[in-house]
């Protein structure tokens, strides 16, 4: 089938000179259903395509965004608060790994960015284990960059969160915990609005489902604008019922790896990913099904159990998009951050310890800030950022449909 836009260079040129038209289409589609409050999208760029390779609705990493883009994020938060009504006090629920000082840098920057929208932000958690050592209802922490944070213990009563020993009412709650280990809370009884919804944590969400949703959106978008859809997505397939520890299902997984590789150019590789994985965990890169069969115990252990001891049984096999990006001569990929479905900032993740086909979200990674705030139509020096922004918005539109389907089954 002939396409009006059939090469990567034509795609870049199209997004540059039709920026307003493309984003108007995205705005119209996103207006049809609620968007995740926060998102991050990992994007790989090869010689031939751009492709999202991961999407997170509870992202860490706001500390890696440039200051101008944090202001842009704050404007997006304010739009959400204005739509919600009189929002003055916002509760922010973090991850529980508070001993990770780099995560605390992120938490401080996220709190500060939300506060710039004109609200008070209180960080709290219903994870009572965090407060046992301190023997107090509040812990004071210092981040890697020397920022000071206070996290309060809270309990849920009659559908509302209350700080222990304090009278505080929250107008809105922002969840920054991916719930790979879900809180023991009946979220259906919570009266205060929680964004993003707690019902799309990794205890329910599947990457396999996300990329199925993305393919539908990417194909529709491509059809509207005459784009070869292969320019904006990675090929993938999925396998269920895998047990790496017991070696169950590995033959089937190996067969599916070889099937996908047969559709790709020679010397290609594929990413074998846990469908519920996060933080770069549960990922292996292979160039044959035989490598699956011959996995040693160390690698199988890595693929078997992830963050918070979540057991991986559903597996995504995804085309390995070999990155052409370099940052300080190291292979790199782009991560775009979105607030309320709008691309609002980003960074490049580089890893001098890895190759161009490897998982870069691993030990040794470093970050380089990007600034997206200045993208405009016919703004040639921002052409790459324009493409990344559109890909990220498409991925987040897919996540919104994914979120809608998950919400309908609670």
RANOR-V26869 format. One record per residue. N is the residue number from 0. RES is the residue in one small letter. PHI is phi in whole degrees, -180 to 180 (* if undefined). Layout:
N RES PHI
N RES PHI
This chain:
0 x *
1 x -81
2 x -122
3 x -64
4 x -121
5 x -121
6 x -129
7 x -62
8 x -64
9 x -66
10 x -63
11 x -60
12 x -64
13 x -64
14 x -64
15 x -64
16 x -97
17 x -128
18 x -56
19 x -66
20 x -65
21 x -63
22 x -72
23 x -66
24 x -64
25 x -64
26 x -58
27 x -64
28 x -70
29 x -69
30 x -69
31 x -80
32 x -161
33 x -61
34 x -101
35 x -59
36 x -60
37 x -126
38 x -152
39 x -135
40 x -129
41 x -85
42 x -126
43 x -106
44 x -122
45 x -108
46 x -66
47 x -121
48 x -161
49 x -116
50 x -150
51 x -73
52 x -121
53 x -163
54 x -141
55 x -126
56 x -96
57 x -130
58 x -74
59 x -91
60 x 101
61 x -62
62 x -69
63 x -94
64 x -91
65 x -73
66 x -60
67 x -64
68 x -72
69 x -64
70 x -63
71 x -63
72 x -59
73 x -61
74 x -61
75 x -68
76 x -60
77 x -62
78 x -60
79 x -65
80 x -64
81 x -64
82 x -68
83 x -77
84 x 108
85 x -81
86 x -100
87 x -118
88 x -122
89 x -114
90 x -92
91 x -120
92 x -99
93 x -94
94 x -67
95 x -94
96 x -85
97 x -76
98 x -85
99 x -82
100 x -69
101 x -72
102 x -62
103 x -67
104 x -58
105 x -59
106 x -63
107 x -63
108 x -67
109 x -65
110 x -59
111 x -63
112 x -66
113 x -65
114 x -64
115 x -65
116 x -83
117 x 90
118 x -127
119 x -89
120 x -120
121 x -119
122 x -85
123 x -144
124 x -151
125 x -87
126 x -80
127 x -69
128 x -62
129 x -65
130 x -106
131 x -63
132 x -63
133 x -76
134 x 52
135 x -152
136 x -96
137 x -146
138 x -118
139 x -111
140 x -128
141 x -120
142 x -83
143 x -58
144 x -92
145 x 89
146 x -78
147 x -105
148 x -129
149 x -121
150 x -120
151 x -103
152 x -80
153 x -135
154 x -130
155 x -100
156 x -139
157 x 54
158 x 81
159 x -136
160 x -90
161 x -130
162 x -68
163 x -66
164 x 69
165 x -138
166 x -104
167 x -135
168 x -114
169 x -99
170 x -85
171 x -161
172 x -122
173 x -105
174 x -96
175 x -120
176 x -126
177 x -75
178 x 54
179 x -66
180 x -122
181 x -66
182 x -65
183 x -83
184 x -136
185 x -86
186 x -63
187 x -66
188 x -92
189 x -73
190 x -83
191 x -76
192 x -64
193 x -118
194 x -131
195 x -61
196 x -56
197 x -73
198 x -88
199 x -122
200 x -68
201 x -69
202 x -73
203 x -123
204 x -78
205 x -132
206 x -62
207 x -55
208 x -68
209 x -59
210 x -75
211 x -67
212 x -64
213 x -63
214 x -60
215 x -62
216 x -68
217 x -64
218 x -66
219 x -64
220 x -58
221 x -64
222 x -66
223 x -64
224 x -105
225 x 72
226 x -101
227 x -66
228 x -63
229 x -66
230 x -74
231 x -127
232 x -158
233 x -97
234 x -68
235 x -157
236 x -150
237 x -137
238 x -136
239 x -110
240 x 72
241 x -94
242 x -131
243 x -66
244 x -66
245 x -89
246 x 63
247 x -90
248 x 84
249 x -69
250 x -63
251 x -64
252 x -60
253 x -63
254 x -64
255 x -68
256 x -61
257 x -66
258 x -62
259 x -68
260 x -60
261 x -66
262 x -87
263 x -107
264 x -60
265 x -58
266 x 72
267 x -78
268 x -132
269 x -129
270 x -93
271 x -103
272 x -123
273 x -64
274 x -67
275 x -111
276 x -75
277 x -152
278 x 59
279 x 72
280 x -91
281 x 69
282 x -131
283 x -132
284 x -113
285 x -132
286 x -119
287 x -164
288 x -65
289 x -59
290 x -64
291 x -67
292 x -62
293 x -95
294 x -58
295 x -80
296 x -61
297 x -60
298 x -70
299 x -63
300 x -62
301 x -65
302 x -83
303 x -87
304 x -130
305 x -119
306 x -54
307 x 57
308 x 61
309 x -71
310 x -87
311 x -90
312 x -127
313 x -99
314 x -125
315 x -98
316 x -108
317 x -127
318 x -49
319 x -79
320 x -85
321 x -71
322 x -73
323 x -104
324 x -78
325 x -131
326 x -135
327 x 53
328 x 67
329 x -112
330 x -57
331 x -142
332 x -140
333 x -108
334 x -122
335 x -107
336 x -104
337 x -128
338 x -123
339 x 56
340 x 82
341 x -108
342 x -63
343 x -130
344 x 171
345 x 179
346 x -154
347 x -102
348 x -101
349 x -115
350 x -145
351 x -68
352 x -91
353 x -122
354 x -94
355 x -73
356 x -105
357 x -89
358 x -76
359 x -86
360 x -83
361 x -151
362 x -52
363 x 103
364 x -71
365 x -134
366 x -124
367 x -129
368 x -66
369 x -110
370 x -125
371 x -101
372 x -66
373 x -98
374 x -67
375 x -140
376 x -60
377 x 62
378 x -98
379 x -59
380 x -71
381 x -111
382 x -61
383 x -65
384 x -61
385 x -63
386 x -65
387 x -58
388 x -62
389 x -66
390 x -59
391 x -65
392 x -68
393 x -62
394 x -64
395 x -75
396 x -63
397 x -62
398 x -64
399 x -66
400 x -67
401 x -59
402 x -62
403 x -60
404 x -65
405 x -66
406 x -66
407 x -74
408 x -111
409 x -84
